[in-house]
């Protein structure tokens, strides 16, 4: 499948400058992020878009950079939020909590909290408070944001007690004590560890449903969450510029949600069963993306390029590790670690030479892994990457400036 747009899609992009040459040639090449940025926003400007920007029906935003450059885009206000709400409302496992009117509390990066505070301050014509109070952390009538610190591993007891109190307030608003917990899975795992350490379980009402949608969730982190919660735990996959494209069921199986979209899977290298995601989407009417390389990688159940069989969103293309056996993704290392030890929490593979690596890791219980698990980890990493590996147990691995963890670092 070459992914060329249909006549219906072409009709919606005929006056957009960036596609003029492709329309003339009758062929659309893969669209990369630098091409989107070149000449921005004039390369996207149409009379319709200019009018939408003037009226506030469209706005400029930045994509959420994790370990890659952020990109300026144009979209309708609350584009990603509305995509989230649609999937929550329609999801077969958790739609009930939407219909029941549950408040949504979001435990994720401090950058997300700061964004909400800026939006609310702009509405008031003021500067955001350096430490925004709860009133300034409500995104809308349904959603509030909790986290005020970059690194969740460094939360102090007073911060955790404050967040738990805000969760209880949201739960008490519902006649059945229900609330919906939106999170980065790492942030929620850190909260669970703090709650256990300080004996605060009585102050933590269980959520009625959970969605994690901010970054890759390691096997062990998901396992840890499932040990503590009986409710459905759902993963959403998407991006600022596209909205959400796939969702998991409560058993972790992915299903497509390709409203006004189509997807191609293209191997990242000849013969590889890691595929890059190429998306054509007119869901955002002000910046339709045709054959857009999102930068995300996937694996499928049978190794074929069938998007209905995606089994794992396995990381970013720019973060693939070259090995003698072909490229290795974040999800490959994660699977290797999960098979060797369920105790590993945060991990980072640090390249220390041409053929050496160090696996820095923390554990859920704070102790180094047992000797047999340590040997299995070192052997597994060596077999996967072709590098000699030694373990480095740590009490703390700092989070990145984006509020997300880097799985790979080049210390050579």
Secondary structure, DSSP 4 states (H G I P E B T S, - for coil): ---PPPHHHHHTTTT-GGGHHHHHHT--PPBPHHHHHTTTTGGG--HHHHHHHHHTSSEEEE---SSS---EEEE-TTHHHHHHHHHHHH-TTTHHHHHTT-EEEEE--HHHHHHHHHHHHHHHTSPPPTT--GGGGBSSSSEEE----S-GGG--HHHHHHHHHHHHHHHHTSTT--EEEEE-HHHHHHHHHHHHHTT-GGG-PPPSEEEE-SS---HHHHHHHHHH--S-EEEEEEETTTEEEEEE-TTS-EEE--TTEEEEEEESSTT-S-EEEEEEE-SSTTS-EEEEEEEEEEEESSSSS-GGGEEEEEEEGGGPBP-TTS-B-HHHHHHHHHHH-S-EEEEEEEE-SSSEEEEEEEESSSSPPPHHHHHHHHHHHHHHHSSEEEEEE-S--PPPTTSS--SEEE--
